[in-house]
Amino acid sequence: MKAILIGFMGSGKTTVGQLLAEQLKTKHIDLDNLIVEEAGESISEIFAKHGEAYFRKLEQQILSKALKLPGILSTGGGTPTISANVSMLLANKAPIIWLETSNQATINHLKNDTSRPLIKDLDQEGLLKLKNQRSEQYEKIADLTIKTDCLTPLQIMLQIKDWL
Ligand code: S3P
């Protein structure tokens, strides 16, 4: 693995990961996509049918496999916060880049989102509380933090490329 992208839902991990992989002529691995492929169900279906704990187990199993592949990994927003073991696993594998988003940008991005089961029942306050809790975890393992507000995905990708 050349680099691992972490960050809250809607921070652009997938878009930036794709661009970076293209630029570095390597593969892009999107953890959520791998989970969907392996389960044969959408993320919403997995949450609805089996619950969050089941999803996290699956996420952790598939992460272990994904970390053995070469390329750029875009994690899910909750991946680094599954457990201390998982964040150690991530931290030892490759440089970790945190795409840090502002509260306002997060609200704007996610307000009409129906694909993310975790936030479907959260109001704005709940969403920001979750974001704050997660940010502490992201910060602990990040080797590079990019504040994404005012930057395009291309600019973010170029900053990462220059840093790597
Ligand atoms: C989650 C984020 C999602 C997906 C799942 C749970 C989370 O990924 O893994 O819905 O706990 O933050 P994105 O960050 O790509 O939306």
Backbone and ligand atoms as CSV (ligand in chain L), in Angstrom:
chain,resi,resn,atom,element,x,y,z
A,1,MET,N,N,0.840,-1.192,0.000
A,1,MET,CA,C,0.000,0.000,0.000
A,1,MET,C,C,0.885,1.255,0.000
A,2,LYS,N,N,0.581,2.184,-0.913
A,2,LYS,CA,C,1.396,3.407,-1.013
A,2,LYS,C,C,0.897,4.510,-0.082
A,3,ALA,N,N,-0.431,4.585,0.084
A,3,ALA,CA,C,-1.007,5.614,0.948
A,3,ALA,C,C,-2.416,5.198,1.345
A,4,ILE,N,N,-2.825,5.695,2.515
A,4,ILE,CA,C,-4.170,5.392,3.011
A,4,ILE,C,C,-4.874,6.718,3.290
A,5,LEU,N,N,-6.060,6.863,2.729
A,5,LEU,CA,C,-6.837,8.089,2.954
A,5,LEU,C,C,-7.894,7.829,4.021
A,6,ILE,N,N,-7.927,8.728,4.997
A,6,ILE,CA,C,-8.949,8.634,6.037
A,6,ILE,C,C,-9.703,9.968,6.110
A,7,GLY,N,N,-10.857,9.946,6.747
A,7,GLY,CA,C,-11.611,11.188,6.931
A,7,GLY,C,C,-13.087,10.885,7.079
A,8,PHE,N,N,-13.804,11.912,7.510
A,8,PHE,CA,C,-15.238,11.751,7.761
A,8,PHE,C,C,-15.996,11.518,6.455
A,9,MET,N,N,-17.205,11.003,6.594
A,9,MET,CA,C,-18.067,10.811,5.424
A,9,MET,C,C,-18.159,12.104,4.620
A,10,GLY,N,N,-18.082,11.972,3.321
A,10,GLY,CA,C,-18.233,13.137,2.460
A,10,GLY,C,C,-16.974,13.974,2.323
A,11,SER,N,N,-15.833,13.467,2.820
A,11,SER,CA,C,-14.607,14.290,2.758
A,11,SER,C,C,-13.863,14.150,1.431
A,12,GLY,N,N,-14.296,13.244,0.583
A,12,GLY,CA,C,-13.674,13.124,-0.747
A,12,GLY,C,C,-12.635,12.013,-0.845
A,13,LYS,N,N,-12.650,11.078,0.097
A,13,LYS,CA,C,-11.639,10.012,0.109
A,13,LYS,C,C,-11.632,9.209,-1.200
A,14,THR,N,N,-12.813,8.912,-1.691
A,14,THR,CA,C,-12.896,8.091,-2.905
A,14,THR,C,C,-12.430,8.882,-4.128
A,15,THR,N,N,-12.932,10.094,-4.281
A,15,THR,CA,C,-12.562,10.910,-5.443
A,15,THR,C,C,-11.060,11.179,-5.472
A,16,VAL,N,N,-10.519,11.593,-4.331
A,16,VAL,CA,C,-9.088,11.912,-4.273
A,16,VAL,C,C,-8.258,10.635,-4.454
A,17,GLY,N,N,-8.711,9.547,-3.865
A,17,GLY,CA,C,-8.002,8.268,-3.996
A,17,GLY,C,C,-7.904,7.828,-5.449
A,18,GLN,N,N,-8.998,7.992,-6.177
A,18,GLN,CA,C,-8.999,7.622,-7.605
A,18,GLN,C,C,-7.993,8.470,-8.377
A,19,LEU,N,N,-8.031,9.775,-8.116
A,19,LEU,CA,C,-7.118,10.689,-8.822
A,19,LEU,C,C,-5.657,10.364,-8.502
A,20,LEU,N,N,-5.391,10.094,-7.234
A,20,LEU,CA,C,-4.020,9.813,-6.811
A,20,LEU,C,C,-3.518,8.505,-7.426
A,21,ALA,N,N,-4.376,7.514,-7.445
A,21,ALA,CA,C,-3.981,6.221,-8.024
A,21,ALA,C,C,-3.680,6.389,-9.515
A,22,GLU,N,N,-4.520,7.156,-10.197
A,22,GLU,CA,C,-4.284,7.414,-11.630
A,22,GLU,C,C,-2.931,8.085,-11.826
A,23,GLN,N,N,-2.708,9.121,-11.020
A,23,GLN,CA,C,-1.474,9.895,-11.123
A,23,GLN,C,C,-0.243,9.029,-10.861
A,24,LEU,N,N,-0.340,8.139,-9.892
A,24,LEU,CA,C,0.813,7.309,-9.517
A,24,LEU,C,C,0.828,5.983,-10.273
A,25,LYS,N,N,-0.099,5.861,-11.202
A,25,LYS,CA,C,-0.212,4.646,-12.024
A,25,LYS,C,C,-0.265,3.379,-11.171
A,26,THR,N,N,-1.139,3.444,-10.213
A,26,THR,CA,C,-1.333,2.278,-9.364
A,26,THR,C,C,-2.838,2.038,-9.205
A,27,LYS,N,N,-3.185,1.034,-8.417
A,27,LYS,CA,C,-4.609,0.704,-8.264
A,27,LYS,C,C,-5.255,1.536,-7.173
A,28,HIS,N,N,-6.537,1.816,-7.367
A,28,HIS,CA,C,-7.303,2.438,-6.291
A,28,HIS,C,C,-8.164,1.377,-5.637
A,29,ILE,N,N,-8.059,1.302,-4.311
A,29,ILE,CA,C,-8.871,0.327,-3.582
A,29,ILE,C,C,-9.819,1.090,-2.683
A,30,ASP,N,N,-11.111,0.896,-2.923
A,30,ASP,CA,C,-12.117,1.581,-2.119
A,30,ASP,C,C,-12.731,0.544,-1.174
A,31,LEU,N,N,-12.500,0.736,0.117
A,31,LEU,CA,C,-12.918,-0.290,1.081
A,31,LEU,C,C,-14.431,-0.533,1.029
A,32,ASP,N,N,-15.210,0.532,0.944
A,32,ASP,CA,C,-16.671,0.352,0.879
A,32,ASP,C,C,-17.066,-0.496,-0.327
A,33,ASN,N,N,-16.432,-0.241,-1.477
A,33,ASN,CA,C,-16.751,-1.027,-2.678
A,33,ASN,C,C,-16.398,-2.490,-2.493
A,34,LEU,N,N,-15.243,-2.738,-1.859
A,34,LEU,CA,C,-14.839,-4.132,-1.621
A,34,LEU,C,C,-15.858,-4.839,-0.731
A,35,ILE,N,N,-16.340,-4.112,0.277
A,35,ILE,CA,C,-17.323,-4.697,1.199
A,35,ILE,C,C,-18.607,-5.051,0.436
A,36,VAL,N,N,-19.043,-4.112,-0.400
A,36,VAL,CA,C,-20.273,-4.328,-1.182
A,36,VAL,C,C,-20.104,-5.534,-2.115
A,37,GLU,N,N,-18.934,-5.600,-2.774
A,37,GLU,CA,C,-18.677,-6.741,-3.679
A,37,GLU,C,C,-18.696,-8.057,-2.917
A,38,GLU,N,N,-17.985,-8.070,-1.806
A,38,GLU,CA,C,-17.856,-9.310,-1.033
A,38,GLU,C,C,-19.211,-9.747,-0.449
A,39,ALA,N,N,-19.977,-8.773,0.047
A,39,ALA,CA,C,-21.254,-9.105,0.696
A,39,ALA,C,C,-22.368,-9.334,-0.324
A,40,GLY,N,N,-22.217,-8.774,-1.501
A,40,GLY,CA,C,-23.295,-8.867,-2.482
A,40,GLY,C,C,-24.513,-8.051,-2.068
A,41,GLU,N,N,-24.300,-7.087,-1.180
A,41,GLU,CA,C,-25.392,-6.225,-0.704
A,41,GLU,C,C,-24.840,-4.804,-0.577
A,42,SER,N,N,-25.718,-3.820,-0.691
A,42,SER,CA,C,-25.255,-2.440,-0.518
A,42,SER,C,C,-24.958,-2.195,0.970
A,43,ILE,N,N,-24.242,-1.108,1.243
A,43,ILE,CA,C,-23.928,-0.768,2.644
A,43,ILE,C,C,-25.242,-0.590,3.430
A,44,SER,N,N,-26.214,0.078,2.817
A,44,SER,CA,C,-27.502,0.283,3.495
A,44,SER,C,C,-28.170,-1.047,3.815
A,45,GLU,N,N,-28.110,-1.980,2.856
A,45,GLU,CA,C,-28.723,-3.299,3.088
A,45,GLU,C,C,-28.008,-4.041,4.222
A,46,ILE,N,N,-26.679,-3.943,4.226
A,46,ILE,CA,C,-25.929,-4.649,5.280
A,46,ILE,C,C,-26.332,-4.098,6.658
A,47,PHE,N,N,-26.382,-2.773,6.770
A,47,PHE,CA,C,-26.782,-2.161,8.048
A,47,PHE,C,C,-28.212,-2.572,8.416
A,48,ALA,N,N,-29.113,-2.522,7.433
A,48,ALA,CA,C,-30.527,-2.786,7.718
A,48,ALA,C,C,-30.757,-4.251,8.094
A,49,LYS,N,N,-30.093,-5.159,7.377
A,49,LYS,CA,C,-30.364,-6.585,7.602
A,49,LYS,C,C,-29.585,-7.158,8.771
A,50,HIS,N,N,-28.332,-6.708,8.926
A,50,HIS,CA,C,-27.467,-7.378,9.912
A,50,HIS,C,C,-26.994,-6.467,11.039
A,51,GLY,N,N,-27.148,-5.160,10.890
A,51,GLY,CA,C,-26.756,-4.225,11.948
A,51,GLY,C,C,-25.327,-3.727,11.813
A,52,GLU,N,N,-25.010,-2.689,12.614
A,52,GLU,CA,C,-23.692,-2.049,12.490
A,52,GLU,C,C,-22.552,-2.963,12.948
A,53,ALA,N,N,-22.775,-3.736,14.030
A,53,ALA,CA,C,-21.675,-4.572,14.556
A,53,ALA,C,C,-21.209,-5.560,13.485
A,54,TYR,N,N,-22.165,-6.127,12.762
A,54,TYR,CA,C,-21.832,-7.073,11.691
A,54,TYR,C,C,-21.031,-6.356,10.593
A,55,PHE,N,N,-21.494,-5.151,10.238
A,55,PHE,CA,C,-20.792,-4.371,9.217
A,55,PHE,C,C,-19.339,-4.123,9.632
A,56,ARG,N,N,-19.134,-3.763,10.909
A,56,ARG,CA,C,-17.770,-3.448,11.375
A,56,ARG,C,C,-16.869,-4.677,11.320
A,57,LYS,N,N,-17.432,-5.858,11.636
A,57,LYS,CA,C,-16.643,-7.088,11.566
A,57,LYS,C,C,-16.193,-7.350,10.138
A,58,LEU,N,N,-17.170,-7.202,9.247
A,58,LEU,CA,C,-16.894,-7.408,7.823
A,58,LEU,C,C,-15.846,-6.393,7.342
A,59,GLU,N,N,-16.030,-5.159,7.750
A,59,GLU,CA,C,-15.118,-4.073,7.362
A,59,GLU,C,C,-13.689,-4.403,7.807
A,60,GLN,N,N,-13.574,-4.907,9.032
A,60,GLN,CA,C,-12.244,-5.227,9.572
A,60,GLN,C,C,-11.614,-6.398,8.813
A,61,GLN,N,N,-12.416,-7.417,8.535
A,61,GLN,CA,C,-11.900,-8.582,7.783
A,61,GLN,C,C,-11.414,-8.166,6.403
A,62,ILE,N,N,-12.223,-7.361,5.729
A,62,ILE,CA,C,-11.893,-6.983,4.358
A,62,ILE,C,C,-10.723,-5.996,4.345
A,63,LEU,N,N,-10.644,-5.177,5.392
A,63,LEU,CA,C,-9.494,-4.269,5.516
A,63,LEU,C,C,-8.188,-5.066,5.586
A,64,SER,N,N,-8.174,-6.136,6.370
A,64,SER,CA,C,-6.953,-6.947,6.496
A,64,SER,C,C,-6.502,-7.455,5.133
A,65,LYS,N,N,-7.463,-7.871,4.322
A,65,LYS,CA,C,-7.119,-8.338,2.969
A,65,LYS,C,C,-6.641,-7.179,2.107
A,66,ALA,N,N,-7.363,-6.059,2.197
A,66,ALA,CA,C,-7.054,-4.910,1.339
A,66,ALA,C,C,-5.649,-4.373,1.623
A,67,LEU,N,N,-5.234,-4.443,2.875
A,67,LEU,CA,C,-3.917,-3.898,3.239
A,67,LEU,C,C,-2.766,-4.695,2.637
A,68,LYS,N,N,-3.073,-5.867,2.128
A,68,LYS,CA,C,-2.024,-6.674,1.481
A,68,LYS,C,C,-1.872,-6.325,0.004
A,69,LEU,N,N,-2.815,-5.544,-0.517
A,69,LEU,CA,C,-2.776,-5.210,-1.945
A,69,LEU,C,C,-1.929,-3.956,-2.173
A,70,PRO,N,N,-1.316,-3.855,-3.352
A,70,PRO,CA,C,-0.595,-2.609,-3.648
A,70,PRO,C,C,-1.587,-1.533,-4.098
A,71,GLY,N,N,-1.290,-0.278,-3.857
A,71,GLY,CA,C,-2.153,0.793,-4.375
A,71,GLY,C,C,-2.463,1.849,-3.338
A,72,ILE,N,N,-3.543,2.585,-3.624
A,72,ILE,CA,C,-4.021,3.653,-2.730
A,72,ILE,C,C,-5.331,3.181,-2.117
A,73,LEU,N,N,-5.408,3.244,-0.809
A,73,LEU,CA,C,-6.627,2.769,-0.136
A,73,LEU,C,C,-7.468,3.937,0.376
A,74,SER,N,N,-8.737,3.971,-0.048
A,74,SER,CA,C,-9.703,4.899,0.553
A,74,SER,C,C,-10.521,4.110,1.564
A,75,THR,N,N,-10.429,4.503,2.821
A,75,THR,CA,C,-11.162,3.796,3.875
A,75,THR,C,C,-12.587,4.334,3.975
A,76,GLY,N,N,-13.403,3.714,4.813
A,76,GLY,CA,C,-14.710,4.279,5.164
A,76,GLY,C,C,-14.493,5.254,6.321
A,77,GLY,N,N,-15.447,6.150,6.520
A,77,GLY,CA,C,-15.287,7.147,7.586
A,77,GLY,C,C,-15.108,6.539,8.970
A,78,GLY,N,N,-15.647,5.335,9.167
A,78,GLY,CA,C,-15.578,4.714,10.496
A,78,GLY,C,C,-14.409,3.765,10.660
A,79,THR,N,N,-13.698,3.470,9.580
A,79,THR,CA,C,-12.651,2.435,9.639
A,79,THR,C,C,-11.604,2.687,10.738
A,80,PRO,N,N,-11.025,3.897,10.810
A,80,PRO,CA,C,-9.967,4.086,11.818
A,80,PRO,C,C,-10.496,4.045,13.250
A,81,THR,N,N,-11.805,4.098,13.411
A,81,THR,CA,C,-12.371,4.171,14.758
A,81,THR,C,C,-12.995,2.845,15.206
A,82,ILE,N,N,-12.773,1.783,14.453
A,82,ILE,CA,C,-13.351,0.481,14.837
A,82,ILE,C,C,-12.770,0.037,16.176
A,83,SER,N,N,-11.448,0.090,16.290
A,83,SER,CA,C,-10.789,-0.305,17.539
A,83,SER,C,C,-9.350,0.190,17.504
A,84,ALA,N,N,-8.683,0.115,18.668
A,84,ALA,CA,C,-7.274,0.512,18.734
A,84,ALA,C,C,-6.436,-0.401,17.842
A,85,ASN,N,N,-6.810,-1.689,17.784
A,85,ASN,CA,C,-6.072,-2.630,16.931
A,85,ASN,C,C,-6.121,-2.231,15.468
A,86,VAL,N,N,-7.291,-1.834,15.041
A,86,VAL,CA,C,-7.442,-1.459,13.633
A,86,VAL,C,C,-6.633,-0.203,13.334
A,87,SER,N,N,-6.648,0.770,14.239
A,87,SER,CA,C,-5.873,1.974,13.918
A,87,SER,C,C,-4.376,1.679,13.918
A,88,MET,N,N,-3.920,0.745,14.782
A,88,MET,CA,C,-2.507,0.319,14.765
A,88,MET,C,C,-2.169,-0.360,13.438
A,89,LEU,N,N,-3.093,-1.191,13.013
A,89,LEU,CA,C,-2.912,-1.938,11.767
A,89,LEU,C,C,-2.723,-0.955,10.610
A,90,LEU,N,N,-3.566,0.075,10.589
A,90,LEU,CA,C,-3.481,1.085,9.531
A,90,LEU,C,C,-2.163,1.852,9.631
A,91,ALA,N,N,-1.855,2.259,10.850
A,91,ALA,CA,C,-0.703,3.143,11.051
A,91,ALA,C,C,0.612,2.485,10.656
A,92,ASN,N,N,0.657,1.184,10.742
A,92,ASN,CA,C,1.921,0.512,10.425
A,92,ASN,C,C,2.059,0.135,8.960
A,93,LYS,N,N,1.042,0.386,8.186
A,93,LYS,CA,C,1.060,-0.132,6.828
A,93,LYS,C,C,1.533,0.862,5.767
A,94,ALA,N,N,1.177,2.123,5.934
A,94,ALA,CA,C,1.472,3.110,4.884
A,94,ALA,C,C,1.244,4.510,5.443
A,95,PRO,N,N,1.775,5.524,4.745
A,95,PRO,CA,C,1.487,6.900,5.181
A,95,PRO,C,C,-0.032,7.141,5.186
A,96,ILE,N,N,-0.489,7.798,6.252
A,96,ILE,CA,C,-1.936,8.042,6.392
A,96,ILE,C,C,-2.230,9.525,6.181
A,97,ILE,N,N,-3.159,9.784,5.279
A,97,ILE,CA,C,-3.522,11.160,4.974
A,97,ILE,C,C,-4.962,11.394,5.409
A,98,TRP,N,N,-5.120,12.400,6.250
A,98,TRP,CA,C,-6.463,12.757,6.741
A,98,TRP,C,C,-7.003,13.928,5.921
A,99,LEU,N,N,-8.117,13.695,5.270
A,99,LEU,CA,C,-8.809,14.779,4.566
A,99,LEU,C,C,-9.756,15.419,5.573
A,100,GLU,N,N,-9.334,16.557,6.101
A,100,GLU,CA,C,-10.098,17.217,7.166
A,100,GLU,C,C,-11.080,18.213,6.563
A,101,THR,N,N,-12.341,18.030,6.905
A,101,THR,CA,C,-13.376,18.909,6.351
A,101,THR,C,C,-13.951,19.794,7.458
A,102,SER,N,N,-14.411,20.956,7.079
A,102,SER,CA,C,-15.049,21.833,8.077
A,102,SER,C,C,-16.456,21.310,8.375
A,103,ASN,N,N,-17.001,21.771,9.496
A,103,ASN,CA,C,-18.371,21.368,9.850
A,103,ASN,C,C,-19.354,21.777,8.760
A,104,GLN,N,N,-19.180,23.015,8.269
A,104,GLN,CA,C,-20.137,23.519,7.287
A,104,GLN,C,C,-20.097,22.697,5.999
A,105,ALA,N,N,-18.898,22.404,5.541
A,105,ALA,CA,C,-18.783,21.624,4.304
A,105,ALA,C,C,-19.387,20.234,4.500
A,106,THR,N,N,-19.179,19.684,5.688
A,106,THR,CA,C,-19.725,18.346,5.974
A,106,THR,C,C,-21.253,18.386,5.932
A,107,ILE,N,N,-21.818,19.389,6.567
A,107,ILE,CA,C,-23.285,19.511,6.578
A,107,ILE,C,C,-23.801,19.665,5.145
A,108,ASN,N,N,-23.143,20.538,4.381
A,108,ASN,CA,C,-23.577,20.749,2.990
A,108,ASN,C,C,-23.512,19.472,2.176
A,109,HIS,N,N,-22.415,18.734,2.351
A,109,HIS,CA,C,-22.237,17.518,1.565
A,109,HIS,C,C,-23.243,16.439,1.907
A,110,LEU,N,N,-23.570,16.374,3.189
A,110,LEU,CA,C,-24.336,15.208,3.633
A,110,LEU,C,C,-25.829,15.475,3.801
A,111,LYS,N,N,-26.244,16.732,3.609
A,111,LYS,CA,C,-27.638,17.051,3.997
A,111,LYS,C,C,-28.695,16.287,3.190
A,112,ASN,N,N,-28.413,16.009,1.918
A,112,ASN,CA,C,-29.418,15.278,1.132
A,112,ASN,C,C,-29.010,13.821,0.877
A,113,ASP,N,N,-28.060,13.361,1.675
A,113,ASP,CA,C,-27.526,12.018,1.435
A,113,ASP,C,C,-28.473,10.943,1.985
A,114,THR,N,N,-28.744,9.957,1.155
A,114,THR,CA,C,-29.605,8.871,1.638
A,114,THR,C,C,-28.855,7.532,1.631
A,115,SER,N,N,-27.583,7.580,1.192
A,115,SER,CA,C,-26.867,6.314,1.023
A,115,SER,C,C,-26.083,5.903,2.267
A,116,ARG,N,N,-26.024,6.775,3.272
A,116,ARG,CA,C,-25.201,6.453,4.434
A,116,ARG,C,C,-26.089,6.186,5.654
A,117,PRO,N,N,-26.249,4.902,5.984
A,117,PRO,CA,C,-27.209,4.529,7.032
A,117,PRO,C,C,-26.886,5.120,8.399
A,118,LEU,N,N,-25.594,5.340,8.649
A,118,LEU,CA,C,-25.203,5.806,9.981
A,118,LEU,C,C,-25.753,7.191,10.314
A,119,ILE,N,N,-25.971,8.000,9.280
A,119,ILE,CA,C,-26.389,9.377,9.556
A,119,ILE,C,C,-27.868,9.613,9.265
A,120,LYS,N,N,-28.531,8.564,8.853
A,120,LYS,CA,C,-29.922,8.756,8.413
A,120,LYS,C,C,-30.813,9.262,9.556
A,121,ASP,N,N,-30.520,8.836,10.791
A,121,ASP,CA,C,-31.346,9.275,11.918
A,121,ASP,C,C,-30.695,10.365,12.767
A,122,LEU,N,N,-29.599,10.919,12.272
A,122,LEU,CA,C,-28.912,11.943,13.066
A,122,LEU,C,C,-29.349,13.343,12.656
A,123,ASP,N,N,-29.557,14.219,13.647
A,123,ASP,CA,C,-29.783,15.618,13.297
A,123,ASP,C,C,-28.402,16.292,13.183
A,124,GLN,N,N,-28.409,17.571,12.894
A,124,GLN,CA,C,-27.151,18.287,12.661
A,124,GLN,C,C,-26.197,18.209,13.865
A,125,GLU,N,N,-26.798,18.337,15.043
A,125,GLU,CA,C,-25.983,18.302,16.267
A,125,GLU,C,C,-25.329,16.926,16.436
A,126,GLY,N,N,-26.108,15.891,16.192
A,126,GLY,CA,C,-25.603,14.521,16.315
A,126,GLY,C,C,-24.494,14.250,15.313
A,127,LEU,N,N,-24.684,14.766,14.126
A,127,LEU,CA,C,-23.685,14.582,13.066
A,127,LEU,C,C,-22.356,15.224,13.460
A,128,LEU,N,N,-22.444,16.450,13.980
A,128,LEU,CA,C,-21.210,17.165,14.330
A,128,LEU,C,C,-20.532,16.549,15.562
A,129,LYS,N,N,-21.341,15.983,16.441
A,129,LYS,CA,C,-20.779,15.305,17.615
A,129,LYS,C,C,-19.963,14.093,17.149
A,130,LEU,N,N,-20.560,13.329,16.254
A,130,LEU,CA,C,-19.859,12.163,15.708
A,130,LEU,C,C,-18.581,12.602,14.999
A,131,LYS,N,N,-18.680,13.682,14.257
A,131,LYS,CA,C,-17.522,14.179,13.510
A,131,LYS,C,C,-16.394,14.585,14.472
A,132,ASN,N,N,-16.768,15.269,15.557
A,132,ASN,CA,C,-15.756,15.685,16.527
A,132,ASN,C,C,-15.066,14.507,17.190
A,133,GLN,N,N,-15.877,13.519,17.583
A,133,GLN,CA,C,-15.291,12.320,18.218
A,133,GLN,C,C,-14.313,11.652,17.258
A,134,ARG,N,N,-14.753,11.516,16.036
A,134,ARG,CA,C,-13.922,10.822,15.050
A,134,ARG,C,C,-12.648,11.605,14.741
A,135,SER,N,N,-12.766,12.930,14.710
A,135,SER,CA,C,-11.613,13.764,14.362
A,135,SER,C,C,-10.448,13.511,15.310
A,136,GLU,N,N,-10.766,13.276,16.588
A,136,GLU,CA,C,-9.689,12.989,17.551
A,136,GLU,C,C,-8.928,11.740,17.147
A,137,GLN,N,N,-9.662,10.751,16.711
A,137,GLN,CA,C,-9.030,9.490,16.294
A,137,GLN,C,C,-8.230,9.674,15.004
A,138,TYR,N,N,-8.821,10.412,14.072
A,138,TYR,CA,C,-8.131,10.631,12.793
A,138,TYR,C,C,-6.792,11.337,13.045
A,139,GLU,N,N,-6.861,12.339,13.920
A,139,GLU,CA,C,-5.682,13.149,14.183
A,139,GLU,C,C,-4.535,12.307,14.754
A,140,LYS,N,N,-4.904,11.341,15.601
A,140,LYS,CA,C,-3.890,10.502,16.253
A,140,LYS,C,C,-3.056,9.714,15.254
A,141,ILE,N,N,-3.670,9.261,14.184
A,141,ILE,CA,C,-2.917,8.371,13.289
A,141,ILE,C,C,-2.481,9.049,11.986
A,142,ALA,N,N,-2.900,10.305,11.790
A,142,ALA,CA,C,-2.571,10.953,10.510
A,142,ALA,C,C,-1.095,11.358,10.438
A,143,ASP,N,N,-0.466,11.064,9.312
A,143,ASP,CA,C,0.895,11.545,9.059
A,143,ASP,C,C,0.855,12.883,8.322
A,144,LEU,N,N,-0.202,13.091,7.572
A,144,LEU,CA,C,-0.405,14.360,6.853
A,144,LEU,C,C,-1.883,14.723,6.964
A,145,THR,N,N,-2.147,16.002,7.277
A,145,THR,CA,C,-3.542,16.461,7.347
A,145,THR,C,C,-3.734,17.538,6.286
A,146,ILE,N,N,-4.787,17.382,5.508
A,146,ILE,CA,C,-5.086,18.408,4.512
A,146,ILE,C,C,-6.470,18.978,4.799
A,147,LYS,N,N,-6.509,20.281,5.012
A,147,LYS,CA,C,-7.805,20.940,5.192
A,147,LYS,C,C,-8.391,21.138,3.799
A,148,THR,N,N,-9.470,20.463,3.542
A,148,THR,CA,C,-9.924,20.360,2.153
A,148,THR,C,C,-10.787,21.533,1.683
A,149,ASP,N,N,-11.281,22.343,2.624
A,149,ASP,CA,C,-12.122,23.478,2.224
A,149,ASP,C,C,-11.330,24.371,1.270
A,150,CYS,N,N,-11.978,24.855,0.256
A,150,CYS,CA,C,-11.342,25.755,-0.716
A,150,CYS,C,C,-10.368,25.036,-1.653
A,151,LEU,N,N,-10.235,23.740,-1.553
A,151,LEU,CA,C,-9.366,23.016,-2.472
A,151,LEU,C,C,-10.210,22.085,-3.344
A,152,THR,N,N,-9.789,21.947,-4.601
A,152,THR,CA,C,-10.475,20.973,-5.467
A,152,THR,C,C,-9.834,19.606,-5.223
A,153,PRO,N,N,-10.535,18.526,-5.609
A,153,PRO,CA,C,-9.944,17.194,-5.464
A,153,PRO,C,C,-8.580,17.094,-6.157
A,154,LEU,N,N,-8.442,17.758,-7.305
A,154,LEU,CA,C,-7.173,17.731,-8.039
A,154,LEU,C,C,-6.055,18.392,-7.214
A,155,GLN,N,N,-6.371,19.543,-6.626
A,155,GLN,CA,C,-5.371,20.235,-5.791
A,155,GLN,C,C,-4.982,19.391,-4.577
A,156,ILE,N,N,-5.966,18.737,-3.998
A,156,ILE,CA,C,-5.684,17.884,-2.835
A,156,ILE,C,C,-4.758,16.743,-3.265
A,157,MET,N,N,-5.106,16.134,-4.388
A,157,MET,CA,C,-4.294,15.022,-4.892
A,157,MET,C,C,-2.849,15.470,-5.129
A,158,LEU,N,N,-2.677,16.657,-5.723
A,158,LEU,CA,C,-1.322,17.127,-6.027
A,158,LEU,C,C,-0.521,17.393,-4.748
A,159,GLN,N,N,-1.208,17.911,-3.737
A,159,GLN,CA,C,-0.517,18.127,-2.448
A,159,GLN,C,C,-0.036,16.808,-1.870
A,160,ILE,N,N,-0.870,15.801,-1.967
A,160,ILE,CA,C,-0.486,14.488,-1.425
A,160,ILE,C,C,0.684,13.926,-2.226
A,161,LYS,N,N,0.565,14.031,-3.544
A,161,LYS,CA,C,1.619,13.496,-4.418
A,161,LYS,C,C,2.967,14.155,-4.094
A,162,ASP,N,N,2.952,15.479,-3.930
A,162,ASP,CA,C,4.199,16.192,-3.623
A,162,ASP,C,C,4.771,15.772,-2.272
A,163,TRP,N,N,3.888,15.491,-1.343
A,163,TRP,CA,C,4.330,15.136,0.015
A,163,TRP,C,C,4.902,13.714,0.074
A,164,LEU,N,N,4.321,12.821,-0.744
A,164,LEU,CA,C,4.684,11.380,-0.629
A,164,LEU,C,C,6.151,11.090,-0.956
L,1,S3P,C1,C,-19.284,4.960,7.553
L,1,S3P,C2,C,-18.842,5.560,6.412
L,1,S3P,C3,C,-19.152,5.063,5.078
L,1,S3P,C4,C,-19.441,3.559,5.110
L,1,S3P,C5,C,-20.489,3.257,6.130
L,1,S3P,C6,C,-20.088,3.700,7.543
L,1,S3P,C7,C,-18.924,5.550,8.856
L,1,S3P,O1,O,-18.054,5.331,4.204
L,1,S3P,O2,O,-18.278,2.828,5.384
L,1,S3P,O3,O,-21.679,3.880,5.730
L,1,S3P,O4,O,-19.034,4.886,9.896
L,1,S3P,O5,O,-18.480,6.730,8.867
L,1,S3P,P1,P,-17.730,6.817,3.600
L,1,S3P,O6,O,-16.884,7.528,4.592
L,1,S3P,O7,O,-16.999,6.512,2.342
L,1,S3P,O8,O,-19.040,7.469,3.377
